[in-house]
Amino acid sequence: MPAFKAFRSLRGKLIALTVIVELITLGAVVWNSERLAEVHLTRQFELRRAEITGLLQAAIGPAMAQRDYAAVSDTLRAAQQLQGLTYLVMVDEEGQSVASVNWDRSLPTPADNSSEPDLARLGDLHTRIPVLLEGRSYGELRIGIDLSFLRDVRQILLLQNLLLGALGILLSGVVLGALAHRLTRRLGLLTTASEDLGAGRPFVALPGLADDDLGTVVQAFNGMAAALERRIQELRVSEAEQRAQTEAIDIERARLDALLSAMRIGLVF
């Protein structure tokens, strides 16, 4: 097939091997950049969650100690304005919901999944924060946090890395293709010149400057071909001279034979 024949040439092999190496390198770079970005984002998220947790505990603890559920509700509504908090539910020490935002208090809250090792794969993080004041527990605050930003950042980084990698592969392929074309074109000229020499056709010196290794090879081939053509020409001249000498000898031999024949019959020319 023509598609497979293209990869049998030196140009096709060079381009194919380069693309394979670059794809492997691109995969390693994309994987490593995603890993580092995910670790960094997860660390930043954990710091932000710890900061929010500390603020909410300090704000809700006194209100829960005084059974001031209206103040708890106001605090939860104010906290919900923070970006990424999907719901907040305050549960007292008896497990009863006393205040909530964006959640139906009659429904059970989702199970805590904050212990999952890969937070970026979660759609929402459900965590529970104990509310303590002077060592006494007044319940727990259940929070839902939207983690879609981690997934979005991962997708954006992946897309950007793939686009940059594809651009790099395209540019390197074009440059390598141009170099391979220059190389294989000169090799093709060498092949054609060798075939001409083998067929006995007149040799025409190949163009090429000794500015690289292939140019040196072309010049060496030109010198060899010129020397070979001179030897062939010398052999042709020598053959022509021998042929002329042979013809002259044949003529003289014919004359001598005629003379000898005439002498036998007593005739003299």
Disulfide bonds with the S-S distance in Angstrom:
none
